[in-house]
Amino acid sequence: MKYTKDLVWKKGMSVKELVDSYEFVGFQSYELQRASELISKMKRNGAKIYLSFTSNMVTSGLRGFFSQVIELGLADVIVTTVGSIEEDIMKAFGDKFEIGSFSSNDEELYERGQNRVGNIYITNDQYLELEAKIQKILSQVYKIKKKWCVSELLKEIGLRLEDSSSFLYQAAKRNVPVFCPAIVDGSFGFHLYLFQQEHKDFFIDVIEDFKNIIFSTTHDEKKGIIALGGGISKHHVILTTLINGGADYALYMTTASPKSGSLSGATTDEAKSWGKIKDDADAVTVIGDVTITFPLAMISALEKLKNEGII
């Protein structure tokens, strides 16, 4: 039986010490401490770790942290949405996104050619410059071959970015596959369409990539999920584990509520009814802004694993 204890600051307190103290605070702090322990256990026990995240997290400053997580071996498979691909490329070429306000005058932003993601702005000019970059890259990969599955294409793009803060670059360097099942759902998809109009034999095979992620693991292999946010990136991971006998470890971090019946808000308990995670899986759901909860849980886990000599 556990009882609450007062949180006390100590001079020089590490992230690990702070998160460890959350075990006795209660509410979501308690779940966050469990999340950190779960991440450590996934790595310690040799699970294949599937990391999924939505594009808004790459819009934010988490992009470089994802790259570090990949570099340190805490992600074996990545699943994300197409905005992540676009904005990783933008930032790899030096684009910077302004931090503004959640209560901006959006009509004025529109007139200035600024697009708002929460309190972060991306300009129309940045998207126009992205078109030229993507078309150049597509022209280069077209000379290699005409038919690509998405993860192969993203690896080839990653190798060309040469930016250590790029998650595509770090994934390509470490042979960590990046899957983007909804590759056409954004600016990148539009540019693929435009390129294909001029190169009719250019083809992106999403079904081949579905096979690739399904066969990225087996029933016998230990599997861990870190799902940040929801939507298709989360579902693509848990569908993979469903087909392969269910995940052994599952961490969901989200702001969505389960009350609407959405996949984004669905808890790890609900996933057990589908067999997406195993009945006896170690599972934690943390409710809160991932830009706050994920760095705390992951850095605490990294400090533990570093102390144990695992990373």
C-alpha positions as CSV (number, residue, x, y, z in Angstrom):
1,M,0.0,0.0,0.0
2,K,1.3,3.5,-0.9
3,Y,0.6,6.8,0.7
4,T,1.1,10.3,-0.6
5,K,4.3,12.1,0.4
6,D,5.0,15.8,0.1
7,L,7.2,16.7,-2.9
8,V,10.4,18.5,-1.7
9,W,12.9,20.3,-3.9
10,K,16.6,19.5,-3.3
11,K,19.5,21.5,-4.6
12,G,20.9,19.8,-7.7
13,M,17.8,17.6,-8.1
14,S,18.0,15.6,-11.3
15,V,15.1,14.8,-13.6
16,K,15.2,11.2,-12.5
17,E,15.0,12.3,-8.8
18,L,12.1,14.6,-9.6
19,V,10.1,12.0,-11.6
20,D,10.9,9.3,-9.0
21,S,9.3,11.6,-6.4
22,Y,6.1,11.7,-8.5
23,E,5.4,8.1,-7.4
24,F,4.0,9.5,-4.2
25,V,2.3,12.7,-5.4
26,G,-0.7,11.1,-7.0
27,F,-3.0,11.9,-10.0
28,Q,-1.1,12.1,-13.3
29,S,2.3,12.6,-11.6
30,Y,2.0,9.0,-10.4
31,E,1.2,7.8,-13.9
32,L,4.1,9.8,-15.3
33,Q,6.5,8.0,-12.9
34,R,5.1,4.7,-13.9
35,A,5.6,5.7,-17.6
36,S,9.3,6.3,-16.9
37,E,9.7,2.9,-15.3
38,L,7.9,1.3,-18.2
39,I,10.2,2.8,-20.8
40,S,13.2,1.6,-18.8
41,K,11.7,-1.9,-18.6
42,M,11.1,-2.0,-22.3
43,K,14.7,-1.4,-23.1
44,R,16.1,-3.4,-20.2
45,N,14.1,-6.5,-21.3
46,G,15.0,-6.2,-24.9
47,A,11.6,-5.3,-26.4
48,K,11.3,-4.0,-29.9
49,I,10.1,-0.4,-29.3
50,Y,7.5,1.1,-31.6
51,L,7.4,4.9,-31.3
52,S,4.5,6.8,-32.8
53,F,3.9,10.5,-32.8
54,T,1.8,13.1,-34.6
55,S,3.2,15.9,-36.8
56,N,2.5,18.7,-34.3
57,M,5.2,17.3,-32.1
58,V,7.8,17.8,-34.9
59,T,6.4,21.3,-35.3
60,S,7.4,21.9,-31.7
61,G,10.9,21.5,-30.3
62,L,10.5,17.8,-29.7
63,R,11.9,17.0,-33.1
64,G,15.5,17.1,-32.0
65,F,14.6,15.0,-28.9
66,F,13.0,12.3,-31.0
67,S,16.3,12.3,-33.0
68,Q,18.2,11.7,-29.7
69,V,15.9,9.0,-28.6
70,I,16.5,7.2,-31.9
71,E,20.3,7.7,-31.7
72,L,20.3,6.3,-28.2
73,G,18.5,3.1,-29.3
74,L,15.1,3.8,-27.6
75,A,13.1,3.5,-30.8
76,D,13.3,0.6,-33.2
77,V,10.4,1.5,-35.5
78,I,8.9,4.9,-36.1
79,V,5.3,5.6,-37.3
80,T,4.2,9.2,-37.9
81,T,2.0,11.5,-40.0
82,V,3.1,13.4,-43.1
83,G,3.4,16.8,-41.5
84,S,6.3,15.4,-39.5
85,I,8.1,14.6,-42.8
86,E,7.5,18.0,-44.2
87,E,8.6,19.9,-41.1
88,D,11.6,17.7,-40.5
89,I,12.8,18.6,-44.0
90,M,12.0,22.3,-43.5
91,K,14.0,22.4,-40.3
92,A,16.9,20.4,-41.8
93,F,17.3,23.2,-44.3
94,G,17.4,25.8,-41.5
95,D,13.7,26.9,-41.3
96,K,12.6,28.3,-37.9
97,F,9.1,28.4,-36.6
98,E,8.0,31.4,-34.6
99,I,6.3,30.9,-31.2
100,G,3.2,33.2,-31.0
101,S,0.0,32.9,-29.1
102,F,-3.0,30.5,-28.8
103,S,-5.2,33.6,-28.9
104,S,-3.8,35.1,-32.1
105,N,-6.0,37.1,-34.5
106,D,-6.2,34.3,-37.1
107,E,-7.6,36.6,-39.8
108,E,-4.5,38.8,-39.4
109,L,-2.2,35.8,-39.5
110,Y,-3.9,34.7,-42.8
111,E,-3.3,38.2,-44.3
112,R,0.4,37.9,-43.3
113,G,0.7,34.5,-44.8
114,Q,1.2,32.7,-41.5
115,N,-0.4,29.4,-40.6
116,R,-1.0,28.6,-36.9
117,V,-0.4,25.2,-35.2
118,G,-1.5,26.0,-31.6
119,N,0.9,28.8,-30.6
120,I,3.5,28.0,-33.4
121,Y,3.5,29.8,-36.8
122,I,4.6,28.4,-40.2
123,T,4.7,30.7,-43.1
124,N,3.4,30.2,-46.7
125,D,6.9,31.1,-47.9
126,Q,8.3,28.2,-46.0
127,Y,5.8,25.8,-47.7
128,L,6.7,27.3,-51.1
129,E,10.4,26.7,-50.5
130,L,9.6,23.2,-49.4
131,E,8.1,22.5,-52.8
132,A,11.4,23.2,-54.5
133,K,13.3,21.0,-52.0
134,I,11.0,18.1,-52.4
135,Q,10.9,18.2,-56.2
136,K,14.7,18.2,-56.2
137,I,14.9,15.2,-53.9
138,L,12.3,13.3,-55.9
139,S,14.2,14.0,-59.1
140,Q,17.3,12.4,-57.5
141,V,15.5,9.3,-56.1
142,Y,13.7,8.9,-59.4
143,K,17.1,8.3,-61.1
144,I,17.7,5.4,-58.7
145,K,14.4,3.6,-59.3
146,K,10.9,4.3,-60.2
147,K,8.9,2.4,-57.6
148,W,9.3,3.0,-53.9
149,C,7.5,2.0,-50.8
150,V,7.1,4.8,-48.3
151,S,9.7,3.7,-45.7
152,E,12.3,3.2,-48.4
153,L,11.7,6.6,-49.8
154,L,11.9,8.2,-46.3
155,K,15.2,6.5,-45.6
156,E,16.6,7.8,-48.9
157,I,15.4,11.3,-48.0
158,G,16.9,11.0,-44.5
159,L,20.3,10.1,-45.8
160,R,20.3,13.2,-47.9
161,L,19.5,15.6,-45.0
162,E,22.7,15.3,-43.0
163,D,21.3,17.1,-40.0
164,S,21.9,15.4,-36.7
165,S,18.7,17.0,-35.3
166,S,16.6,15.4,-38.1
167,F,14.7,12.3,-37.0
168,L,14.7,11.1,-40.6
169,Y,18.4,11.4,-40.8
170,Q,19.0,9.6,-37.4
171,A,16.6,6.9,-38.4
172,A,18.2,6.3,-41.8
173,K,21.6,6.2,-40.2
174,R,20.6,3.6,-37.7
175,N,18.4,1.6,-40.1
176,V,15.3,2.4,-38.0
177,P,12.3,2.3,-40.5
178,V,10.0,5.3,-40.6
179,F,6.4,4.4,-41.7
180,C,3.9,7.1,-42.8
181,P,0.7,5.3,-43.8
182,A,-1.1,8.5,-44.8
183,I,1.8,9.9,-46.9
184,V,-0.6,11.8,-49.3
185,D,-2.4,13.6,-46.4
186,G,-0.5,16.9,-46.7
187,S,1.8,19.1,-48.7
188,F,4.2,16.2,-49.3
189,G,1.4,14.2,-50.9
190,F,0.5,17.0,-53.2
191,H,4.1,17.3,-54.4
192,L,4.2,13.5,-55.0
193,Y,1.1,14.0,-57.1
194,L,2.7,16.9,-59.1
195,F,5.9,14.9,-59.6
196,Q,3.9,11.9,-60.9
197,Q,2.2,14.1,-63.5
198,E,5.5,14.6,-65.1
199,H,6.8,11.1,-64.5
200,K,4.0,8.7,-65.1
201,D,6.1,5.6,-64.2
202,F,6.9,7.0,-60.7
203,F,5.0,5.0,-58.1
204,I,4.6,4.9,-54.3
205,D,3.5,1.6,-52.9
206,V,1.7,1.9,-49.5
207,I,0.5,-1.7,-49.5
208,E,4.1,-3.0,-49.7
209,D,4.9,-0.9,-46.7
210,F,2.0,-2.3,-44.8
211,K,3.6,-5.7,-45.4
212,N,6.9,-4.3,-44.2
213,I,5.6,-3.1,-40.8
214,I,3.6,-6.3,-40.3
215,F,6.7,-8.4,-40.8
216,S,8.8,-6.0,-38.7
217,T,8.2,-8.3,-35.7
218,T,6.9,-11.7,-34.7
219,H,4.5,-13.3,-32.2
220,D,7.5,-14.5,-30.2
221,E,9.4,-11.1,-30.0
222,K,8.8,-8.8,-27.1
223,K,7.1,-5.7,-28.3
224,G,6.7,-2.3,-26.7
225,I,4.6,0.7,-27.7
226,I,5.2,4.4,-27.0
227,A,2.2,6.1,-28.6
228,L,2.4,9.9,-28.4
229,G,-1.0,11.4,-29.4
230,G,-3.4,9.4,-31.5
231,G,-4.8,9.1,-34.9
232,I,-3.4,6.9,-37.7
233,S,0.1,6.9,-36.4
234,K,-1.0,5.3,-33.1
235,H,-3.4,2.9,-34.8
236,H,-0.8,1.7,-37.3
237,V,1.4,0.6,-34.5
238,I,-1.3,-1.2,-32.4
239,L,-2.7,-2.9,-35.5
240,T,0.8,-4.2,-36.1
241,T,1.0,-5.6,-32.6
242,L,-2.5,-7.0,-32.8
243,I,-1.6,-9.1,-35.9
244,N,1.5,-10.3,-34.1
245,G,0.0,-11.4,-30.8
246,G,-0.3,-8.1,-28.9
247,A,2.2,-5.8,-27.2
248,D,4.0,-6.8,-24.0
249,Y,4.4,-3.1,-22.9
250,A,2.3,-0.1,-23.9
251,L,2.6,3.6,-23.0
252,Y,0.0,6.0,-24.3
253,M,0.4,9.7,-23.8
254,T,-2.5,11.9,-25.0
255,T,-4.7,14.9,-24.2
256,A,-7.8,13.1,-25.7
257,S,-10.6,11.7,-23.6
258,P,-11.9,8.1,-23.9
259,K,-15.5,9.4,-23.5
260,S,-16.0,10.1,-27.2
261,G,-15.0,6.6,-28.3
262,S,-12.1,8.0,-30.4
263,L,-8.9,6.0,-31.1
264,S,-6.9,9.0,-29.9
265,G,-8.6,8.8,-26.5
266,A,-8.7,5.0,-26.2
267,T,-6.8,3.8,-23.2
268,T,-4.5,0.8,-22.9
269,D,-7.3,-1.1,-21.1
270,E,-9.6,-0.7,-24.1
271,A,-6.8,-2.0,-26.4
272,K,-6.8,-5.3,-24.4
273,S,-10.4,-6.0,-25.7
274,W,-9.0,-6.0,-29.2
275,G,-5.8,-8.0,-28.4
276,K,-3.7,-5.0,-29.4
277,I,-1.9,-5.4,-26.1
278,K,-1.7,-8.6,-24.1
279,D,-4.0,-9.2,-21.1
280,D,-0.9,-9.2,-18.8
281,A,0.9,-6.4,-20.5
282,D,2.6,-3.6,-18.5
283,A,0.5,-0.6,-19.6
284,V,0.3,3.0,-18.6
285,T,-1.9,5.9,-20.0
286,V,-0.7,9.4,-19.2
287,I,-3.1,12.3,-19.8
288,G,-1.4,15.6,-20.6
289,D,0.5,17.7,-23.1
290,V,3.2,15.4,-24.6
291,T,5.6,18.3,-24.9
292,I,5.7,18.2,-21.1
293,T,5.1,14.6,-20.2
294,F,7.3,12.8,-22.7
295,P,10.6,14.6,-22.1
296,L,10.2,14.1,-18.3
297,A,9.4,10.4,-18.6
298,M,12.0,9.7,-21.2
299,I,14.8,11.7,-19.7
300,S,14.2,10.0,-16.3
301,A,14.3,6.6,-18.1
302,L,17.5,7.6,-20.0
303,E,19.2,8.6,-16.7
304,K,18.3,5.2,-15.2
305,L,19.5,3.3,-18.2
306,K,22.7,5.3,-18.3
307,N,23.4,4.6,-14.7
308,E,22.8,0.9,-15.3
309,G,25.2,0.9,-18.3
310,I,22.5,-0.1,-20.8
311,I,22.9,2.9,-23.0
